[in-house]
Amino acid sequence: MASQSAASRRQQELQLQYTNYKNTLQQLAQKIGDIEQETEEYRLVLETLGPLPKDRTCFRLINGVLVERTVGDVVPALETTAEGLKTVLEGLVKDYKKKQNEMETWKSKNNVQVVSQ
């Protein structure tokens, strides 16, 4: 009887750990998707502003305030932000792959076989 409860407890612990891994991976994937979308928006804006004259007036939303600037003022700031987003994205992808490998190692170590994903 004690071995059944210990086995049952072990199974519950493994299920909990598996769920934690899956949730962590899902959260990382969500963050990656959000940053990819934001990066794409920055790319589109930079692509649109690229051919315009540097002294042309444009508007930028900064912390909820619409600010009037010139294209020459806005483009460098947008490029810097876009590069920062790319760096963050690379870090998140690296974290995702690391966590995925960690989960695969854990699954093989504990002989876990997933019935349905």
C-alpha positions in Angstrom: 0.0 0.0 0.0 2.8 2.4 0.8 4.6 1.7 -2.4 1.4 2.6 -4.3 1.0 5.9 -2.6 4.7 6.6 -3.1 4.4 5.8 -6.8 1.3 7.9 -7.1 3.0 10.8 -5.3 6.0 10.4 -7.6 3.7 10.5 -10.7 2.0 13.6 -9.4 5.4 15.3 -8.8 6.5 14.4 -12.4 3.2 15.7 -13.8 3.7 19.0 -11.9 7.2 19.4 -13.1 6.2 18.6 -16.7 3.4 21.2 -16.4 5.8 23.8 -15.1 8.2 23.1 -18.0 5.3 23.4 -20.5 4.0 26.6 -19.0 7.5 28.2 -18.9 8.0 27.3 -22.6 4.6 28.7 -23.5 5.3 32.0 -21.7 8.7 32.3 -23.4 7.0 31.6 -26.8 4.4 34.3 -26.1 7.1 36.8 -25.2 9.0 35.9 -28.4 5.9 36.4 -30.5 5.2 39.7 -28.9 8.7 41.0 -29.5 8.7 39.6 -33.1 5.5 41.6 -33.8 6.9 44.8 -32.3 10.2 44.3 -34.2 8.1 44.0 -37.4 6.2 47.2 -36.6 9.5 49.1 -36.2 10.8 47.6 -39.4 7.7 48.8 -41.3 7.9 52.3 -39.8 11.6 52.6 -40.6 10.9 51.3 -44.2 8.2 54.0 -44.6 10.3 56.8 -43.2 13.5 55.8 -45.1 12.8 57.5 -48.4 11.4 60.7 -46.8 13.4 63.9 -46.5 15.2 64.3 -43.1 13.6 67.7 -42.5 10.0 66.5 -43.0 7.7 66.7 -40.0 6.5 63.5 -38.4 4.8 62.5 -35.2 5.9 59.9 -32.6 4.0 58.6 -29.6 6.2 58.7 -26.6 4.7 57.4 -23.3 1.2 58.2 -24.5 2.2 61.8 -25.7 2.1 62.6 -29.4 5.3 64.5 -30.1 6.1 66.5 -33.3 9.6 65.8 -34.6 11.5 65.6 -37.9 12.2 62.3 -39.7 15.9 63.0 -39.1 15.3 63.1 -35.3 13.1 60.1 -35.1 14.8 57.5 -37.4 18.0 57.1 -35.2 15.9 56.6 -32.1 13.7 54.0 -33.9 16.8 52.2 -35.2 18.3 52.1 -31.7 15.1 50.7 -30.3 14.8 48.1 -33.1 18.3 46.9 -32.5 17.6 46.6 -28.8 14.5 44.5 -29.6 16.5 42.2 -31.8 19.0 41.7 -29.0 16.2 40.9 -26.5 14.7 38.5 -29.1 17.9 36.7 -29.5 18.2 36.3 -25.8 14.7 35.0 -25.4 15.2 32.5 -28.3 18.4 31.3 -26.6 16.5 30.9 -23.2 13.7 29.0 -25.0 16.1 26.5 -26.6 18.0 26.1 -23.3 14.7 25.4 -21.4 13.6 23.0 -24.2 16.8 21.1 -24.0 16.5 21.1 -20.2 13.0 19.6 -20.5 14.2 16.9 -22.9 17.0 16.0 -20.6 14.6 15.9 -17.7 12.2 13.7 -19.7 14.9 11.2 -20.6 16.3 11.2 -17.1 12.9 10.5 -15.5 11.8 8.2 -18.3 8.8 10.4 -19.0 6.8 9.6 -22.1 4.1 12.1 -23.1 0.9 10.5 -24.3 -0.7 13.6 -25.8 0.8 17.0 -26.3 
